Amino acid sequence: MAKLPRPYELFKRAHPELWQVYDQLGALAHAAGPLDKKGRALIKLAMAIGARMEGAVHAHVRRALEDGATAAEIRHVALLGLTTLGFPSTMAVLTWIEDVLGSQRAKKKRS
């Protein structure tokens, strides 16, 4: 799994008991239903998109890739929001997605 963003790491160190409970809650929520890992990752990405949370979109694109989603599947999640969120929001979200996908392509080229 990718390293957590710096603010999360700082929170984790400053409030370890709260972080532990928060982390456990997330694990329990993931285990509470029948969705597979990739499906959960794509749904979490969709929620971040709907909330227009750029940092969360970046994080959930990385997580979805780690959990087996393809770039095409990730882009499709954004396109599904077109009629709900509107064209300008969808265009913004697609740029956030490409921030991560472009970074991943650059890493692969360097490897």
N, C-alpha and C positions, 0 to 999 in steps of 0.2 A: 504494500500500500504506500502511496505517496506521502511524503512528510506533510504534516498539517501546516497551514499558514501561520506565520509568526504570532498574530494576535491570539490564535487558539492555543499555541504552545505557551504563551505568556499566561493566559487564563488557567491553563492546566497546572502550571507551576505555582501560580498564586493561590489557587483554590482547588487543591487536589481532591478534597472530599466531594465538592460540588461536581467536579469533572467526572469523578468515578460514577456518581449516581446518574449523571447525564449520559455517559457512555453506556451504562447498563440499560437505561431506558431505551436508547437507540437500538441496542442489541435485542432487547425484548420485543420492540415494535417490529423489527425485521423478521423475527422468528414467529410472530403471532399469526401469520397467514400462509396461504398456499403459493404465493408468488415466488418465482425463482430469482436468483441473484441478479441476473441481467434485467429482468422485468422490473424489479424493485429499483435498480439504478436508473432506468429510463423514466420511471414514474417520479422519482426524487428530482431528476433533471427537469421534468415537466413542471413540477411544483416551483422549483427555483426560477424557471422561465416565467411562469404566471405571476410570481411575486416580483419580477424584474430585479432580482438580486444578482448583480454581475459577478461578484466573487463566488457566490454559491453556484452559479451556472458554470464558471470555470472549474470549481471543485467537482461538481457532479458530472461534467464531461470527462474529467480525468478518471473518476470512479467508474463511470459507465464503460470506458475503454478497458480498465482493469478487469471489469466483470464480464467482458466478452462482447460488448456492443461494437458494432462497426461505425465508421464515420457516417455512412449512409443512414443508418438507423438513428443516430444522434441528430443529424440534420432533419430527418423526417419528424422527429419530436418537435423541433422548432416550427416546421412548416404546418403542423397540425394546429398550432396556435394562431395562424394567420387570421381566420375569421372570428376568433374570440378576442384576441389581443390587438389586432389591427396590423396594418402593413408597417408603419414606422417601428412599432415595438418588435415585430418579427425581424425586421432588418437589423435592428440593434442586437437582438439576441443572436442572430446568425454571425455577426461580427465577433461576439464574445466566444461563440463556439469555435470559430476559425482561429481565434487567439490561441486556443489550446491545441486544436488539430494541427495548425501550422507549426507550433512549438514541438509537437510530437514528431512531425515529419522531419524537422530540422535535427532533432536528436537522433533519429534513425540514420540520417545521412552521415552524421558525424561518427556513428558507431562502425 
